[in-house]
Amino acid sequence: MTKEALLLTIAVLGGTGKEGKGLAYRWAKAGYRMIIGSRTSEKAVTAASEIMERLEGGSSVVGTTNLEAAQQANIVVLSVPYSAHRDTLESVKEALKGKLLVDVTAPLVPPKVSKVQMPPAGSAAQEAKEIVGEDVEVAGAFQNVSYKHLMGEEDVECDVLVTGTSKKARQEVLTLVEAAGLVGWDAGPLENSVVAEGLTSVLININKLYGSKHAGIKITGAPRPL
Ligand SMILES: NC(=O)c1ccc[n+]([C@@H]2O[C@H](COP(=O)([O-])OP(=O)(O)OC[C@H]3O[C@@H](n4cnc5c(N)ncnc54)[C@H](OP(=O)(O)O)[C@@H]3O)[C@@H](O)[C@H]2O)c1
């Protein structure tokens, strides 16, 4: 367990869902104190118990409402469908001031989820930044990692592109990527999140055409971060 993990509490808003629960599981295993957020605290408590059942003693996962989770955490991860992105952020934005928000949202627009359809802000992560304002650092990450990989115990082959409003924010998220057992790359400013978010639709299209279920990406031609 790293010193960083001992000191930090991470909230996952929408952590009752597939992707968020997988991330919470991985970070709890790495020693971070985790808070699962939900629209209903009962649902969050149930999800937290499910994760705790899979972990060794010493881990800490609790559940509460999205707002309380955001208030109590140092780092807040947003893991809800794009249709709930704005409302969820509006409901917690006061609690995010001075914190780091990590947006894992791919702005999929059903039914054509294999077609890239970016919001007017340019990407979901940029839209998040517009909503939460100046006092919040925003990063985009994990949009290309299937939840199936996160809930499994095996090494995850899919890399993570990390974009963010500052190098410091990206570094913090790269530490979280490593703690989750994946390889992350500093992919530059938040504006570059459009690429990672758009790739999700490309990967869904590949899954559809080639019969795969969890296609991902891997960076080649550069020294892999340890
Ligand atoms: N699934 C993947 O493999 C994957 C991979 C990469 C990125 N992502 C991204 O991660 C995000 C979450 O994906 P997911 O598959 O985990 O989604 P999900 O399971 O469908 O939903 C996650 C949680 O969001 C909340 N939610 C759902 N609908 C809502 C609504 N209308 N209003 C407010 N909250 C709502 C629910 O929490 P409560 O009911 O507890 O409030 C739900 O448990 C998405 O943006 C997706 O693009 C997913």
The ligand as a Gaussian input file, in Angstrom:
#p B3LYP/6-31G(d) Opt

LIG

0 1
 N      -19.371000      -0.066000     -18.825000
 C      -18.140000       0.048000     -19.330000
 O      -17.465000      -0.971000     -19.645000
 C      -17.518000       1.412000     -19.512000
 C      -16.219000       1.492000     -20.011000
 C      -15.611000       2.750000     -20.131000
 C      -16.317000       3.897000     -19.777000
 N      -17.589000       3.781000     -19.323000
 C      -18.300000       5.016000     -18.972000
 O      -18.543000       4.991000     -17.592000
 C      -19.801000       5.595000     -17.290000
 C      -20.625000       4.623000     -16.478000
 O      -20.856000       3.469000     -17.246000
 P      -21.589000       2.196000     -16.622000
 O      -21.586000       1.153000     -17.656000
 O      -21.030000       1.906000     -15.280000
 O      -23.062000       2.796000     -16.454000
 P      -24.321000       2.216000     -15.674000
 O      -23.932000       0.975000     -14.946000
 O      -25.450000       2.139000     -16.637000
 O      -24.680000       3.411000     -14.651000
 C      -23.799000       3.804000     -13.623000
 C      -24.601000       4.450000     -12.520000
 O      -25.078000       5.723000     -12.964000
 C      -26.271000       6.026000     -12.246000
 N      -27.324000       6.392000     -13.212000
 C      -27.828000       5.650000     -14.189000
 N      -28.777000       6.321000     -14.862000
 C      -28.889000       7.514000     -14.264000
 C      -29.698000       8.645000     -14.479000
 N      -30.604000       8.685000     -15.463000
 N      -29.541000       9.718000     -13.670000
 C      -28.619000       9.699000     -12.669000
 N      -27.802000       8.632000     -12.427000
 C      -27.948000       7.556000     -13.219000
 C      -26.733000       4.765000     -11.514000
 O      -26.412000       4.946000     -10.153000
 P      -27.553000       5.119000      -9.022000
 O      -28.822000       4.512000      -9.527000
 O      -26.959000       4.346000      -7.895000
 O      -27.627000       6.569000      -8.766000
 C      -25.862000       3.701000     -12.123000
 O      -25.562000       2.642000     -11.240000
 C      -20.467000       5.925000     -18.637000
 O      -20.326000       7.289000     -18.902000
 C      -19.684000       5.094000     -19.638000
 O      -19.571000       5.722000     -20.902000
 C      -18.215000       2.570000     -19.171000

